């Protein structure tokens, strides 16, 4: 779920994550590109950096935004024949729908 190639595929398609090392204390960089889901104009982008704060394989991944200290937590837990992923804040419904489709090998619904 959290390597840079996979994260880039489902989190905000068309935008890019760079996660050189998936370890606590390491930096992750994200470049948000224009899409119908944000207010950016063609040719604009927003660069953001984050510090990875927790990595528990198959259970939790979290990071903190370096500019405003927002803390994002992705919790994973087994449910029925799959995995339930929850995020500690609102605004991730489209990304979570994409993650489900990505994990099931389906076309992403929110590009």
C-alpha positions, 0 to 999 in steps of 0.5 A: 500500500505505501511504497511510492509507486503504489501510493502514487497510483491510488492516492491522487492519480496523476500526482507523484509520491517519492518515498525513498525509505519506508522507515520512521523518521524518513522523508516522503515527498508528494507533488500534487498535480491538477485534477478535477478534484482540486483547484490547481490550474494546468501547469501548477503543482504543489510540493509537500514534504512529510515525515514518516512517523509510524510503520507497522507492516500490514497494520499502520502507516502514518506521517506528519506534514512538515509544514503544518504538522497535520498527522495522517494515520492509515490503519489496516485491519482484517475484515471478512475476506479482505482488509479495512483501511481507515484514515484518521481524518475526513476527505479521503473517501475518493482515495480509499475508493481508489485503493479498494479498486487498486487492490482488487485489480479494477480500474480506478473510479476517481482519476 
